[in-house]
Amino acid sequence: MYVYTDVDQQLVNERVAQFRDQTQRYLAGTLTEDEYRPLRLQNGLYVQRYAPMLRIAVPYGLMNTTQLRKVADIAKQYDRGYGHISTRQNIQLNWPELEDVPTILEELATVQMHAIQTSGNCIRNTTTDQYAGVIEGEIADPRPTCELIRQWSTFHPEFAFLPRKFKIAVSAVAEKDRAAASFHDIGVYIVKNEAGEIGYKIKAGGGLGRTPVIGSVIREFLPREDLIGYLDAILRVYNLHGRRDNKYKARIKILVKAMTPEVFAEKVEAEFLHTRDHLVVKQELLEKMDAVFTPFDYQTLENENFDALFAQHPKFKQWFNINTHAHKISGYRIVNINLKRAGIAPGDMTTEEMHFIADLADEYTFGELRTTHEQNISLVDVPQKHLFTLWEKLEAANLARAHIGFLTDIICCPGGDFCSLANAKSIPISEAITRRFDDLDVVYNLGEIDLNISGCMNACGHHHVGNIGILGVDKKGEEFYQITLGGHSDHDASIGNILGPSFAADAVPDVVEEILNTYLDLRESNEKFIDTYRRVGIKPFKERAYA
């Protein structure tokens, strides 16, 4: 993984000192709330419903165990003993005291972490596939591209005050887009052209929120050395033409739609031609980025035969088949640690659990771990010979429920329990559905289903792209929930359709169950929910849900 240079460390240290001074001036009353707000946001600090919330950057979801232990210790000393993984692969602390935040940032800087640009109208944390670099089918490892984007975008003076927040994702697997790149302001797809050269396909104008939009292709092939110049051109066009008079119409998706993708692409190409020669990435820098992410020193191992253990331990077999994934190196396996458990908010880890996961990563991998878009943790380099022992430890710690990718592996924002923007609570809805479908045999029979919950139209829970999406809405002070069906975040992306009028909170599990019963009645063979929905449409689901 990328290791800070002296220059990187100096920049982060100086930012911490700067923000400490800004916070002290704000607390002393010499900085107004309006003056302090953009400063705290660019350092990852929100003011939520009951307390500040600090969002810690986890670049493209990659951490080492020293960093996770530091976050755990900070959560214990300065928060309430837990952290929350967001859909952008970052980690959030929900209860820090404002006056402690500079000290927290100072602590993070000692392990090469920060909270810079995790909020505010700037370029946010670039995300990618949690299996980057270790999975078959990649055209190239996306992490060097992510690191290149991170270095270009962090502290970029021209793009520190954009019309609105800006998000970039990188996807490198033709068969599966775990980064949901079609729903980002810029989606960067690693591709090969007819000559076999590696480059990028670029989408622009994707996003969720009040106006969900699937990004449009504006460049079919971009040479690798031109990536930064082209991204810079997109941001320049957006910065110049994006609306600043209405925050609800300020995202690039509105600009691309208003201009049309074709006209927007023309403007980007014109800007790119004007500046490209000054921003070409030199070959030696590309090679340096690649060298940072060279493979670990893998052992020569054979794939294990687990038939005897599977027969003796059916739960281990379930876990192996569902919570682990094939690795491109023989004898290794990717392990997903599930953070979706009854009685615990999706994506939450206690201080003790963070230390426990760090210990596992040190013992069974090369000391790294990945946070995922789905709010789980991945250990991506586990020798297969250790899988059974690892499973036993995870099972004892309530971290081995085998439902990754299934109905109760719910993506859920913090909602009204924490967020001041939320119209309704999200976590209790997730809890109610989890308890309703606690029988794994029932969950398995339903097949793979994405269920996403957001507490408001900002869509932090990505409800628009859930096969089943749930959105909290306010009706005269009462919490209600709107259901959408048919969303999908993969390469064949789609935005969910609204089922109809919203439901009271206590009715949501019943409605979800009726939707799933309808699916079971209509599906053909082992057809997935999304495929059945696309074949039959929304009408039969609506008729049954409102019967």
URTANOR-V517353 format. One record per backbone hydrogen bond with DSSP energy under -0.5 kcal/mol. NH is the residue of the N-H (numbers start at 0). CO is the residue of the C=O. Records with the same first field share a line. If there is no record, write none. Layout:
# URTANOR-V517353
NH = CO ; CO
This chain:
# URTANOR-V517353
8 = 4
9 = 5
10 = 6
11 = 7
12 = 8
13 = 9
14 = 10
15 = 11
16 = 12
17 = 13
18 = 14
19 = 15
20 = 16
21 = 17
22 = 18
23 = 19
24 = 20
25 = 21
26 = 22
27 = 23
28 = 24 ; 25
29 = 24
30 = 24
35 = 31
36 = 32
37 = 33
38 = 34
39 = 35
40 = 36
41 = 37
42 = 39
43 = 40
44 = 39
45 = 43 ; 52
47 = 45 ; 50
48 = 417
49 = 417
51 = 95
52 = 45
53 = 92
54 = 43 ; 52
55 = 53 ; 90
56 = 113
59 = 125
60 = 57
61 = 58
62 = 60 ; 368
64 = 366
67 = 63
68 = 64
69 = 65
70 = 66
71 = 67
72 = 68
73 = 69
74 = 70
75 = 71
76 = 72
77 = 73
78 = 73 ; 74
80 = 74
82 = 348
83 = 91
84 = 346
85 = 89
88 = 85
90 = 55
91 = 83
92 = 53
99 = 96
100 = 96 ; 97
103 = 99
104 = 100
105 = 101
106 = 102
107 = 103
108 = 104
109 = 105 ; 106
110 = 107
111 = 108
112 = 107
116 = 41
117 = 114
121 = 119
123 = 121 ; 165
126 = 167
128 = 169
131 = 128
133 = 130
134 = 130
137 = 134
138 = 171
145 = 141
146 = 142
147 = 143
148 = 144
149 = 145
150 = 146
151 = 147
152 = 148
153 = 149
155 = 152
156 = 154
158 = 155
159 = 156
161 = 120
165 = 121
168 = 185
169 = 126
170 = 187
173 = 136 ; 171
177 = 175
179 = 176
182 = 179
183 = 180
184 = 166
185 = 166
186 = 202
187 = 168 ; 185
188 = 186 ; 200
189 = 170 ; 187
190 = 198
192 = 196
195 = 192
198 = 190
199 = 221
200 = 188
201 = 218
202 = 186
203 = 215
204 = 184
205 = 183
206 = 212
210 = 207
212 = 206
214 = 181
215 = 203
217 = 201
218 = 201
221 = 199
223 = 197
225 = 222
226 = 223
228 = 278
229 = 225
230 = 226
231 = 227
232 = 228
233 = 229
234 = 230
235 = 231
236 = 232
237 = 233
238 = 234
239 = 235
240 = 236
241 = 237
242 = 248
248 = 245
249 = 246
253 = 250
254 = 250
255 = 251
256 = 252
257 = 253
258 = 254
259 = 255
263 = 259
264 = 260
265 = 261
266 = 262
267 = 263
268 = 264
269 = 265
270 = 266
271 = 267
272 = 268
273 = 269
274 = 270
275 = 271
277 = 274
278 = 274 ; 275
280 = 224
281 = 279
284 = 281
285 = 281
286 = 282
287 = 283
288 = 284
289 = 285
290 = 286
291 = 287
292 = 288 ; 289
293 = 290
297 = 295
300 = 298 ; 329
305 = 303
309 = 305
310 = 306
311 = 307
312 = 308
315 = 312
316 = 312
317 = 313
318 = 314
319 = 315
320 = 316
321 = 317
322 = 318
323 = 319
324 = 333
326 = 331
327 = 133
329 = 327
331 = 328
332 = 381
333 = 324
334 = 378
335 = 322
336 = 334 ; 376
337 = 335 ; 398
340 = 338
343 = 340
346 = 338
347 = 344
348 = 82
350 = 80
353 = 349
354 = 350
355 = 351
356 = 352
357 = 353
358 = 354
359 = 355
360 = 356
361 = 357
362 = 358
363 = 359
364 = 360
366 = 360
368 = 62
369 = 377
370 = 60
371 = 375
374 = 371
376 = 336
377 = 369
378 = 334
379 = 377
381 = 332
382 = 363 ; 380
383 = 330
385 = 382
386 = 383
389 = 385
390 = 386
391 = 387
392 = 388
393 = 389
394 = 390
395 = 391
396 = 392
397 = 394
398 = 393
402 = 400
405 = 402
408 = 405
409 = 407
410 = 450
412 = 452
415 = 423
416 = 413
417 = 414
418 = 414
421 = 418
422 = 454
423 = 454
429 = 425
430 = 426
431 = 427
432 = 428
433 = 429
434 = 430
435 = 431
436 = 432
437 = 434
439 = 437
441 = 438
442 = 438
443 = 439
444 = 440
445 = 441
446 = 442 ; 443
448 = 404
450 = 448
451 = 449 ; 467
452 = 410
453 = 469
458 = 455
461 = 458
464 = 461
465 = 462
466 = 449
467 = 449
468 = 483
469 = 451
470 = 481
471 = 453
472 = 479
474 = 472 ; 477
475 = 473
477 = 474
479 = 472 ; 477
480 = 502
481 = 470
483 = 468
484 = 496
485 = 466
486 = 465
487 = 493
492 = 489 ; 490
493 = 487
495 = 463
496 = 484
498 = 482
502 = 480
504 = 478
506 = 503
507 = 503 ; 504
510 = 506
511 = 507
512 = 508
513 = 509
514 = 510
515 = 511
516 = 512
517 = 513
518 = 514
519 = 515
520 = 516
521 = 517
522 = 518
524 = 522
526 = 523
528 = 447
531 = 527
532 = 528
533 = 529
534 = 530
535 = 531
536 = 532
541 = 537
542 = 538
543 = 539
544 = 540
545 = 541
546 = 543
